[in-house]
Amino acid sequence: MRLLGHPMRLMIVRELHDRGDASLIELGDRLPGTAQAVRSHVTALYRYGVICRTDETGPALFGLANWADGWLIEQYASRLRTKPNKRSVEPTVTASPGRRPSSRLGVRS
């Protein structure tokens, strides 16, 4: 999810989710930032499989690689937009090879 930590990448995914396939030029016209920045972020999203090319010939058109990606990213983005008043601390479970998982709060399972 670190890949989606940049606001521009979330905007690109949202744009493709809301409006459908788009070229780099179309994305550059719709989004803030330079054409080079948009190209760089599209390349990163493409490299990690979040978006894919949707055409076979001609100018590259990009779209979401999977219908679930849009939903998953929307959930992630909504969590980033809503900031709780207090930091909630949730125990995380860790496990070492050959050992049973244990909580970081010191409670053994």
ABEGO torsion letter per residue (X at the ends): XAAAABAAAAAAAAAAAAAEBBBAAAAAAABBEBAAAAAAAAAAAAAAGABBBABABEBBBBBBABAAAAAAAAAAAAAAABBBABBBBBBBBBBBBGBBBBBAAGBBX
